[in-house]
Structures are given as structure tokens and as C-alpha cells.
Amino acid sequence: MSIEKQLQDNIIQFLNYLNLNTELITFEDDGELLTISVALPAEDAGIYIGRYASTLDSIQLLISLMVNKSNLSRHILFDVGGYRENRLKTLQEMVARISAKVLETGSAHAMPPLSSTERRQVHVLLSQDETFTTYSEGEGGERRLFISKKN
């Protein structure tokens, strides 16, 4: 059995312990990012998402630890009920709004508080942009991501 198949089986077993219907789970692996999606209706997904996606992030962290222990090098994205996809659209809208402010004022602007996953998504969104750069400041829950013009 391949490492990838064994890992998928372990993840499915872990998610079974959380009472997630594993028939609704899909895996997508592009060699760099392993996306694990669970198709649940919104009314059932809330318990696995948690306030400010804290439960979702915690489950994702545990899955990341499992993946790292298997010696596979992958970023993990765990999604329930399409939450991450919807949140990414919201982040893209926020980035567009804040980028417009940066162009207008010429000074850096902070994003609202974001999880580490969301900060990474914003960094990736703007990494190829020739106009803007991103950086983070602060520690823990006070860490903020800033968008500024490139010099």
C-alpha cells in the first residue's frame, strides 16, 4: 500500500472519530497542496467549522501533523461545506478593497484579523502582483497582515 493511500485511510479513520460521513469526503493532491473536502449542508457544517473557523483550523492542524509524520511534504487545506471556498471569495473582495485604498493613499493598510491559513492565502494572492506587497506584524492573535505598494 502506498504512503498516500495509507495516509488517506488514516485521515478517513480520524474523520470517522469526529462523526463525519466519510462517503462525502474528497481528496485532491497536486503534489504541493492536499485538499480534503467534506460536502455537508450548511446546517450540519457549523459544528465542524466553529467560531471564526477555529474548529476547522484545529482539525486542519491535526491532519497536517499526520501528513508531516508520514514524511510527505504537503500543505493541507481542510474544508467543510465549502466554507474555505466562500471565505476565499470574501478575502479576494477585501484584498481588492484594501488594495484600492493603498493606491489611493500610498500608505500600507492592515487587513482585519485573519487566521494563519487566511494570511497565507492573501500572501499567495498578491505574491505575483507587480503593484503590491504583503507583510505580517505582531504575534499570536494580534498578528496582522499589511498590504503596501511595492517601491
N, C-alpha and C positions, 0 to 999 in steps of 0.2 A: 504494500500500500504506500502510495506517495506521501510525502510530508504534507502537501497541500490537502489531499483527501483526508488524512488523519486529523489535520487541523480543523477542517470543515466539520468533521464528525464531532470533535471536541467542542467546537463552538455551538453546534446544534444541541449537544447534550447540556451545555451550560445554559443555553436559552430555554431548554425544556424545564430546567430547575426554576426558571423565572415564570413558568406557566405561559410562555409564548407558543402559539401554534406554529410549529416548525414547518408545516406544509406551506406557510405563507412567506418563507424566508428565501431570498435570492442572494447569490454571491456573484460579484463581478470583480475580477482580478486582472489589472492591466500590467502587473509586474512591479508597479510602484505603489499603487493605491488599491487596497482591498475594500470594496464597498459591500456592506451587509445590510440588506433592506428587508424590513418586515412590513407586509401590507396589512395594516389594521385600520378599521374605521376610526375616525377621529374620537368618538366617544370611548373607545377602548384604548386608544394610543396614549391618552393623557397620563395614565398611571406610569407608563414606561418613559415618558418624556420628562415629567416633573416640572417644578417651577424653574423658570429660566433655563430649561433643558438640563438641569443638574443631574437628574437620574439618567438621562440619555448619555451625558458625558461620562458619568461613572461607569455605566455598562461598557461604553466605548473604551475607557481606560483599562478595564479588566480584560477585554478582548485583546487590546494592544499588548498587554503583559503576556497573554497566552501566545500571541504571534511571535513576540520577541523571544520567548522561551523556546520556541520551535526553530530558532535560527533563521527564520525568513525575515527579510528586510522589507517591510511594507508599512506605509501609513494606513491607518484604519479610519473608515468612515462608517459609523453605525447609524442607521436611520429607521425610524418607526413612523408609519402613517404618512410618509412624505414630508415630515417636519423639516428636515435639513434642506430639502429642495426648496420648500416655501421660504424658509429663513434665508437661503442664499439669494433669492429674488429680492427680498426685503433689504438685505445687505447691499446688493447691487444698486438699488434705488438710493439708499443712504449714501453710498460712495459717490454716486453721481451728484447728489445734492451738495455734499460737503466739498467735492472737487470744484464745483461751480463757485462756492464761497471762497475757496483758496485762490482761484483765478481772479475773482473779483477783488479780494483784499490783498492778495500777495503774501499773506501770512499763513502759517500752519494752523490747522483746525483739528481738534480731537474728535474721535468717534465716541459715541456713548459707550458705557462699559460693555465689553464683549468677552465671551469665553475664549480660551486659548485656541480652540478649533476655529471660531469665527475670526479671530485676529489673523490666523494663518490664511484663511480664505481671502481676507481683504489684501494681505500681503501678496498672495498669488495673483489676485485680480489685477493689481496695479504693478506687478513686477515687470511686465513688458511695456508699460506705458512710458512714453518719452517725455511726458509733461510732469508727472507726479512721482513722488517717492513716499515711502511709508517708514515709520519707525515707532517703536513702543517705549514707553517710560513707565516707571513705577514697579511695584511689587504686588504679588498676590491679587486680591480682589480689587486693588486700586490701580492695577496696570491698565494703561490707556494706549490706544493706537492713534497716531497722528498722521495726517496727510499733509504734505507740503509740496511746493513747486521744486522741481529739480533746478539746480543752479545753471 
